[in-house]
């Protein structure tokens, strides 16, 4: 009788866990779909808030934190485009703190190192003359780690191309150096398969758009 009760209890726990996992997956899928439709700072703020709430509930999952970082990077870039440096700094701060929390869960992770590089790029664009020399090496270091962990991660090559495109030629950057990196990223994107429908897939369209613009 005791064994039957123990088995029934274990089965109940399994069903609860599966239900929770199913709810998590559906919620994440909806949030990612929302992220893919972002068209304004208001949209980006809403989706960042969504991932923030998911990250609080699913506090042992790294992907909600990943997307919270990514959403705040988007907001940081949008703030820069509107000349709002104070908001940019705040979003970079949130992204940096959330990334550290995600790393504690996921450990050495190629996608997280890509986001680390992306944060450094936002810092550079915040003040290119001051932060360029300060953080350029950090971008390259983060992307090198991303590639070392997963040589087929296309986002690492896409961001490397961005880094060289925005770097003066006398410092080793420029259009001619960036284009082959974007083209390599395009090849990686063609063969890339995400680990699941919750894992990152962004960057392909942006990368191709840059290739079209730079090579026309």
Secondary structure, 3 states (H helix, E strand, C coil): CHHHHHHHHHHHHHHHHHHHHHHHHHHHHHHHHHHHCCCCHHHHHHHHHHHHHHHHHCCCCHHHHHHHHHHHHHHHHHHHHCCCHHHHHHHHHHHHHHHHHHHHHHCCCHHHHHHHHHHHHHHHHHCHHHHHHHHHHHHHHHHHHHHHHCCCCHHHHHHHHHHHHCCCHHHCCCHHHHHHHHHHHHHHHHHCCCCCCCCCCCCHHHHHHHHHHHHC
